[in-house]
Amino acid sequence: MQRARLSVCFWLAVAIGCLLAAGPARAEKRVALVIGNSAYQNIARLDNPRNDAKLMAETLQGLGFQLIGNGPQIDLDKAGFDGALQKFGNAVVGADVALFYYAGHGVQVGGRNFLVPVGANPTKEADVYLQMVDTSVVLSQMDGAGTKLNIVVLDACRNNPFGGRGLRATGGGLAQMQAPEGTLISYATQPGNVAQDGDGANSPYSRALATTIRKPGLGLFEAFNEVGLEVKKATGGEQQPWVSSSPISGAFYFASPPATGVAMQPAPLIDEVQKDFDIAQKIDSREIWEAFLQNHPSGMLASVARTRLDQAKKRELALAVPSQPAPPPPLAPGGLSGNWSGTYYYASGKKQQPVQFVFTFSQTGCSGRSEEPNTFGDRTAPKLFANLSCSVTSLSPGQLITIVKTYDGTGGVSHSVLYTGTVSPDLHTIYGRWAIKNVRGDFIMSR
């Protein structure tokens, strides 16, 4: 009886030890939003994003991620996309790891990346801001949530489907983004290049990603490096995934850590490569990045260092350009003052044509005047004028701003219109909705 009791205790201890060894990788709160858009209504459909999203959702659920909507979000229109992002932003508050995965069409316009809902049908550049999802909005949903690690995966670098529509798309593929603190961004291929949809049921990138992150013992950077090697091999070198990352504290394993490792705990000793990278990032000069790459020519941080080196060289080149006559003093960063040119559109179903307008705000930024063609007043005046007041005097990326336009009686028009819009990341564009009683529509204005 005593021997049997000892045997039971021994195997119980072994079982508890195994659970403790495997536990840390799954102890964190992990939240993921997985989107796959295939059934586009106005452009070429894609075969694989739907399948890729299902594969990734199944894989991530098996690795302990809680999925928004309890599964992959398939064929989302703009409203569905925005709703899913809002739920994602709420769910990641207090989480340890947040992951966003998107497969489908993506385009870059004016150096910014946009993900394409299934109903998008832009005919001009201004439509992009209203009909598509800026990747900066995705990043903003994770910013400030208190997560230890944010991962953004974009299998969206296919050919620009809107070529020939007058959009300022800079060729195929996506533009490189700077990863915020604690964030890794993985592209299916290099910035500006085009990824393959694949001949099978899944794209080469998503297939390699789903397979690799299931492997135990692979750290975050090791996993994405192995994905890159696998995709390069599978495509004969035509497609090379790319990673943009800021320094990330601690260790993370999608599956389980090595036998002696512990996931997502701050490392007591930072390795020499990370130390050198942190120093180079503080100095941020051409010489320091060249020295870093001479000592550490390979690895994920080397890829980031090459990007920083290119940026440092461009800064030096800009300083070396002969001085030109001084331009007029620019507007203060973040200020609302100055001239804004815009267009407002009537709701679908209305027969009215879009109307061009100009908003001019004073130096204080909280008041101003507007001017537009007379399209609905009496014909005694060719133009309509209005007074402006607004809810803020300075701007910040993603900020919501309210502007009240009150016509001054010219042309017999004296009512007020409420404009509610969102400020773009570069502070040069505001876009959103206008309303007066039961009439509504969209607007966009830039400076």
C-alpha positions in Angstrom: 0.0 0.0 0.0 2.9 2.4 0.9 4.6 1.6 -2.5 1.4 2.3 -4.4 0.9 5.6 -2.5 4.5 6.7 -3.4 4.0 5.7 -7.0 0.8 7.9 -7.2 2.6 10.8 -5.6 5.6 10.5 -8.0 3.4 10.5 -11.2 1.3 13.4 -9.8 4.5 15.4 -9.3 5.6 14.6 -12.8 2.2 15.7 -14.2 2.3 19.0 -12.2 5.9 19.6 -13.4 4.8 19.2 -17.0 1.9 21.5 -16.6 4.1 24.2 -15.0 6.7 23.8 -17.8 4.1 24.3 -20.5 2.0 26.9 -18.7 3.7 30.2 -19.1 3.2 30.4 -22.9 -0.5 30.1 -22.4 -0.8 32.1 -19.1 -1.1 35.5 -20.9 -4.4 37.0 -22.0 -4.1 36.8 -25.8 -6.6 38.6 -28.1 -6.7 38.4 -31.9 -8.8 39.9 -34.7 -8.7 37.8 -37.9 -10.1 39.2 -41.1 -10.2 37.7 -44.6 -11.8 39.6 -47.5 -12.3 37.6 -50.8 -15.8 38.4 -52.2 -15.1 41.9 -53.5 -18.1 43.5 -55.2 -16.5 46.1 -57.5 -13.0 44.7 -58.2 -11.3 41.4 -58.8 -12.2 38.8 -56.2 -9.4 36.9 -54.4 -9.6 33.1 -53.9 -7.5 32.6 -50.8 -8.0 35.3 -48.1 -11.2 33.6 -46.9 -9.3 30.3 -46.5 -6.2 32.0 -45.1 -8.4 33.7 -42.4 -10.0 30.4 -41.4 -6.6 28.7 -41.2 -5.1 31.5 -39.1 -8.2 31.6 -36.8 -8.1 27.9 -36.1 -4.3 28.1 -35.5 -4.5 31.1 -33.1 -7.4 29.6 -31.2 -5.3 26.5 -30.7 -2.5 28.7 -29.3 -4.7 30.3 -26.7 -5.9 33.4 -28.5 -9.4 34.7 -27.8 -10.9 35.7 -31.2 -13.1 38.7 -31.8 -16.4 37.3 -33.0 -15.3 33.8 -31.8 -13.8 33.1 -35.3 -12.6 34.6 -38.5 -14.4 37.7 -39.8 -15.1 37.1 -43.5 -15.9 39.5 -46.3 -16.4 42.7 -44.2 -17.8 45.9 -45.6 -16.6 49.2 -44.2 -19.2 49.3 -41.4 -18.4 45.7 -40.5 -14.7 46.4 -40.6 -15.1 49.5 -38.3 -17.3 47.6 -35.9 -14.8 44.7 -35.6 -11.9 47.1 -35.0 -13.9 48.8 -32.2 -14.6 45.5 -30.5 -10.9 44.6 -30.9 -9.9 47.9 -29.3 -12.2 47.3 -26.3 -11.1 43.6 -25.9 -7.3 44.3 -25.9 -7.4 46.7 -22.9 -5.4 44.9 -20.2 -4.4 42.0 -22.5 -0.8 40.8 -22.6 -0.8 40.1 -26.4 -2.8 41.7 -29.2 -2.7 40.3 -32.7 -4.3 41.7 -35.9 -4.3 39.6 -39.0 -5.7 40.7 -42.4 -5.8 38.9 -45.7 -7.2 40.7 -48.8 -6.6 43.7 -51.0 -4.5 46.5 -49.7 -3.2 49.6 -51.4 -0.9 52.5 -50.6 -2.0 56.0 -51.4 0.2 59.0 -50.8 2.6 56.8 -48.8 -0.1 55.5 -46.4 -1.5 52.0 -46.3 -5.3 51.2 -46.6 -7.1 47.9 -46.2 -10.0 47.4 -48.6 -13.5 46.4 -47.4 -15.5 44.3 -49.9 -17.8 47.1 -51.0 -15.1 49.8 -51.7 -15.4 51.4 -55.1 -13.4 54.7 -55.1 -13.4 56.8 -58.2 -11.1 59.5 -56.8 -8.5 59.7 -54.1 -10.8 61.4 -51.6 -13.0 58.3 -51.6 -10.2 56.2 -50.2 -10.4 58.0 -46.8 -14.1 57.3 -46.5 -14.4 53.8 -48.0 -11.2 52.1 -46.8 -9.5 51.5 -43.5 -6.2 53.3 -42.7 -3.7 50.9 -41.1 -2.9 53.7 -38.6 -6.4 53.2 -37.3 -5.6 49.5 -36.6 -2.4 50.6 -34.7 -4.4 53.1 -32.7 -6.7 50.4 -31.4 -3.8 48.8 -29.7 -2.0 51.9 -28.6 -2.4 52.7 -24.9 -4.2 49.4 -24.2 -1.4 48.3 -21.8 -0.4 45.3 -23.8 3.1 43.8 -23.5 3.2 42.9 -27.2 1.3 44.0 -30.3 1.5 42.0 -33.6 0.2 43.2 -36.9 0.2 40.7 -39.8 -0.7 42.0 -43.3 -1.1 39.4 -46.1 -2.4 42.3 -48.2 0.5 43.2 -50.6 -1.2 42.1 -53.8 -1.5 44.2 -57.0 -3.3 47.6 -56.7 -6.8 46.7 -57.9 -7.7 50.4 -58.6 -5.1 51.2 -61.2 -6.2 53.7 -63.7 -8.7 55.4 -61.4 -6.5 58.5 -60.7 -5.4 57.3 -57.3 -1.9 58.3 -56.2 -0.9 54.7 -55.5 2.8 54.3 -55.6 2.8 51.0 -57.6 2.0 47.6 -56.1 2.4 46.5 -52.6 2.3 48.4 -49.3 4.4 51.2 -47.9 6.7 50.5 -44.9 5.3 51.7 -41.5 7.3 52.6 -38.4 6.3 50.1 -35.7 5.2 51.8 -32.4 6.7 50.8 -29.1 6.3 47.1 -28.3 4.9 46.3 -31.8 6.0 44.0 -34.6 4.5 44.4 -38.1 4.9 41.6 -40.5 4.3 42.0 -44.3 3.8 39.1 -46.6 6.5 40.6 -48.8 8.9 43.6 -48.9 7.5 47.1 -48.9 6.5 48.2 -52.4 6.5 44.6 -53.7 3.6 42.3 -54.6 2.8 39.0 -52.8 1.4 35.9 -54.4 -2.1 34.7 -53.7 -0.9 31.1 -54.3 -2.0 28.2 -56.4 -3.3 26.1 -53.5 -6.0 26.8 -51.0 -3.8 29.2 -49.0 -1.2 31.9 -49.8 2.4 30.9 -49.4 2.8 33.4 -46.5 -0.2 32.4 -44.5 0.5 28.7 -45.0 4.0 29.1 -43.7 2.9 31.3 -40.8 0.3 28.9 -39.6 2.8 26.0 -39.7 5.6 27.8 -38.1 3.9 29.4 -35.1 2.7 26.0 -34.0 6.3 24.8 -33.4 7.4 24.8 -29.7 10.5 26.7 -28.6 10.5 29.4 -31.3 10.8 33.0 -30.0 8.9 35.8 -31.7 11.7 36.9 -34.1 12.9 33.4 -34.7 9.3 32.4 -35.8 9.0 35.3 -38.3 12.5 34.7 -39.6 11.6 31.1 -40.2 8.4 32.1 -42.0 10.4 34.4 -44.3 12.9 31.6 -45.2 10.0 29.2 -45.9 8.2 31.7 -48.1 11.3 32.6 -50.0 12.0 28.9 -50.6 8.4 28.1 -51.6 8.3 31.0 -54.2 11.7 30.5 -55.7 13.0 33.7 -54.1 10.3 35.9 -55.7 8.6 36.7 -52.4 10.5 37.7 -49.3 8.4 38.6 -46.2 9.4 41.7 -44.3 9.3 42.7 -40.6 9.2 46.2 -39.1 9.7 46.2 -35.3 10.5 48.4 -32.4 12.6 47.0 -29.5 10.4 44.5 -27.6 11.0 43.6 -23.9 11.0 40.0 -22.7 10.4 36.8 -24.6 7.3 35.6 -26.4 6.5 32.1 -27.8 3.4 31.4 -29.8 3.5 27.8 -28.8 5.5 26.7 -25.7 8.9 28.0 -24.7 12.1 25.9 -24.6 12.3 23.5 -21.7 14.2 26.0 -19.6 12.5 29.2 -20.9 9.7 31.3 -19.5 7.4 33.3 -21.8 6.7 37.0 -21.6 8.8 37.6 -18.5 11.3 40.5 -18.6 14.7 39.2 -19.3 17.2 39.8 -16.5 20.0 40.3 -19.0 19.6 42.0 -22.3 21.8 40.4 -25.0 24.6 42.4 -26.6 22.7 42.9 -29.9 19.7 44.5 -28.1 22.1 46.7 -26.0 23.9 48.0 -29.1 20.6 48.6 -30.9 19.2 50.6 -28.0 22.3 52.8 -28.0 22.2 53.3 -31.8 18.6 54.2 -31.6 19.3 56.9 -29.0 22.1 58.5 -31.1 20.4 57.8 -34.5 23.2 58.9 -36.9 24.5 57.4 -40.1 27.8 56.6 -38.4 26.3 54.7 -35.5 24.0 52.6 -37.7 26.9 51.7 -40.0 28.9 50.6 -36.9 25.9 48.6 -35.6 25.6 46.7 -39.0 29.3 46.1 -39.1 29.1 44.3 -35.8 25.7 42.7 -36.3 25.1 42.2 -40.0 22.3 39.7 -39.7 19.1 39.1 -37.8 15.8 41.0 -37.4 17.4 44.0 -35.7 19.8 44.3 -38.6 16.9 44.6 -41.0 15.5 47.5 -38.8 18.9 49.0 -38.6 19.3 49.1 -42.4 16.0 51.0 -42.6 17.2 53.5 -40.0 20.5 53.9 -41.9 18.6 54.7 -45.1 16.6 57.4 -43.2 19.8 58.9 -41.7 21.4 59.1 -45.2 18.3 60.9 -46.5 18.4 63.4 -43.7 22.1 64.1 -44.4 21.3 64.5 -48.1 18.5 66.9 -47.4 20.8 69.1 -45.3 23.4 69.1 -48.1 21.0 70.5 -50.7 21.7 74.2 -51.5 19.4 76.5 -49.7 16.4 77.9 -51.6 14.6 81.2 -51.1 12.8 80.9 -47.8 9.2 79.8 -48.3 6.3 81.5 -46.5 6.3 80.5 -42.8 4.4 77.2 -42.4 1.5 76.7 -40.2 2.2 75.8 -36.6 2.3 72.0 -36.2 -1.1 70.8 -35.0 -2.8 74.2 -35.7 -6.1 74.5 -37.4 -5.5 78.0 -38.8 -5.2 78.6 -42.5 -7.0 77.7 -45.6 -8.7 74.3 -46.1 -10.1 73.2 -49.5 -12.8 70.6 -49.4 -15.8 68.9 -51.0 -19.1 67.9 -49.5 -21.2 65.1 -50.9 -24.9 64.5 -50.6 -26.2 61.1 -49.3 -26.6 58.3 -51.9 -29.9 58.6 -53.7 -29.8 62.4 -53.8 -29.4 64.0 -57.2 -27.3 67.0 -56.1 -23.7 67.2 -57.3 -20.7 67.4 -54.9 -19.9 71.0 -53.8 -16.4 72.5 -53.5 -15.8 74.8 -50.5 -13.0 76.7 -48.8 -12.8 77.0 -45.0 -10.4 79.8 -43.7 -9.7 79.7 -40.0 -8.1 82.6 -38.0 -4.8 82.4 -36.1 -6.6 81.4 -33.0 -8.1 78.4 -34.9 -11.5 78.5 -33.3 -13.3 80.8 -35.7 -13.3 81.5 -39.4 -15.2 82.0 -42.7 -16.3 79.7 -45.5 -17.0 80.2 -49.2 -18.7 78.0 -51.7 -20.7 78.3 -55.0 -24.4 79.1 -54.6 -26.1 75.8 -55.5 -29.3 76.1 -53.4 -29.9 79.8 -52.4 -31.7 82.4 -54.5 -29.8 83.5 -57.6 -29.0 87.0 -56.5 -25.5 85.9 -55.3 -23.0 83.7 -57.2 -21.5 82.5 -53.9 -22.6 81.7 -50.4 -20.6 82.7 -47.3 -20.8 81.5 -43.7 -19.2 81.9 -40.3 -17.3 79.0 -38.7 -16.8 77.9 -35.1 -15.2 74.6 -34.0 -14.7 72.4 -30.9 -10.9 72.6 -30.8 -8.0 74.9 -31.6 -5.3 72.4 -32.2 -5.2 69.0 -34.0 -3.8 65.5 -33.2 -3.9 62.3 -35.3 -7.2 60.5 -35.1 -8.8 63.3 -33.2 -12.6 63.9 -33.6 -13.4 67.6 -34.4 -16.8 69.3 -34.7 -17.2 72.4 -36.9 -20.4 74.5 -37.1 -21.0 76.4 -40.3 -23.7 79.2 -40.1 -24.6 80.9 -43.4 -24.6 84.7 -43.1 -27.8 85.4 -45.1 -26.2 85.8 -48.5 -28.5 84.4 -51.2 -31.2 84.1 -48.6 -29.5 81.3 -46.8 -29.0 81.5 -43.0 -29.2 78.0 -41.5 -26.4 76.0 -39.7 -24.6 72.8 -40.8 -22.8 70.5 -38.4 -19.5 68.9 -39.7 -18.1 66.0 -37.6 -14.8 64.6 -38.9 -11.6 62.7 -38.0 -8.1 64.2 -38.3 -5.6 62.2 -40.5 -2.3 61.0 -39.1 -0.4 63.8 -41.0 -2.8 66.5 -39.8 -3.4 67.6 -43.4 -6.8 66.1 -43.9 -10.2 66.0 -42.1 -12.9 63.7 -43.3 -16.3 62.6 -42.0 -20.0 63.5 -42.1 -22.1 66.6 -42.2 -25.7 67.0 -41.1 -28.6 69.4 -41.1 -32.0 68.2 -39.8 -32.7 65.1 -41.8 -30.2 65.7 -44.6 -26.7 64.1 -44.3 -23.7 63.4 -46.4 -19.9 63.0 -46.4 -17.1 65.6 -46.6 -13.3 65.8 -46.9 -11.0 68.8 -46.7 -7.3 69.2 -46.9 -4.6 71.9 -46.7 
